[in-house]
Amino acid sequence: MKRLDLLATSLIAAALACGGAATAQAPATPAYKVVKAVPLGAPDRWDYVVHDGATQRIYVAHGDRVSVVDERDGKLLGEVTGITGG
């Protein structure tokens, strides 16, 4: 079972929102740390992560489903299933 770090998810989403731009120099020590992990269950690989700051939800997609997580408490709010690629 994989776990998803909500803080890392927010950082990934923020980086994607900025066009994926990276700084030229990495800090000597990371300015972040793991504060919470959320078990999402199978499948064990996830494709996309999107943070919605307005609703404080994190959407995690994989193939045929999207998991919706509350960023405040890490609770899995639900899943959208039956999605087919196109």
LINQUI-V346038 format. One record per pair of residues at least 6 apart in sequence whose C-alpha atoms are under 8 Angstrom apart, sorted by the first residue. I is the first residue (numbers start at 1). J is the second residue. D is the distance in whole Angstrom. If there is no record, write none. Layout:
<<I J D> <I J D>>
This chain:
<<1 39 7> <1 40 7> <1 41 5> <1 42 7> <1 44 6> <2 39 6> <2 40 7> <2 41 6> <2 42 8> <2 44 6> <2 45 8> <3 37 6> <3 38 5> <3 39 4> <3 40 6> <3 41 8> <4 37 5> <4 38 5> <4 39 6> <4 40 7> <5 34 6> <5 35 7> <5 36 6> <5 37 5> <5 38 6> <6 35 8> <6 36 6> <6 37 6> <6 38 7> <6 71 7> <6 74 7> <7 32 8> <7 33 8> <7 34 7> <7 35 7> <7 36 7> <8 34 8> <9 49 7> <9 50 8> <9 51 7> <9 58 8> <10 50 8> <10 51 6> <10 58 8> <12 49 7> <13 49 6> <13 50 5> <13 51 5> <14 51 8> <15 21 7> <15 22 8> <36 74 7> <37 74 8> <38 74 6> <38 75 8> <38 76 8> <40 67 8> <40 76 8> <43 62 8> <45 62 7> <46 60 7> <46 61 6> <46 62 5> <47 60 7> <47 61 6> <47 62 5> <47 63 7> <48 59 8> <48 60 6> <48 61 5> <48 62 7> <49 58 7> <49 59 6> <49 60 5> <49 61 6> <50 58 6> <50 59 5> <50 60 7> <51 57 6> <51 58 5> <51 59 6> <52 58 6> <52 59 8> <56 70 6> <56 71 6> <56 72 7> <57 68 7> <57 69 6> <57 70 5> <57 71 5> <58 68 6> <58 69 5> <58 70 6> <58 71 6> <59 66 6> <59 67 6> <59 68 5> <59 69 6> <60 66 5> <60 67 5> <60 68 7> <60 69 8> <61 67 6> <63 83 7> <63 84 7> <63 85 7> <64 81 6> <64 82 6> <64 83 4> <64 84 6> <64 85 8> <65 79 7> <65 80 5> <65 81 4> <65 82 6> <65 83 6> <66 79 6> <66 80 5> <66 81 7> <67 76 7> <67 77 8> <67 78 6> <67 79 4> <67 80 7> <68 76 6> <68 77 5> <68 78 5> <68 79 6> <69 75 6> <69 76 5> <69 77 5> <69 78 7> <70 76 6> <70 77 6>>
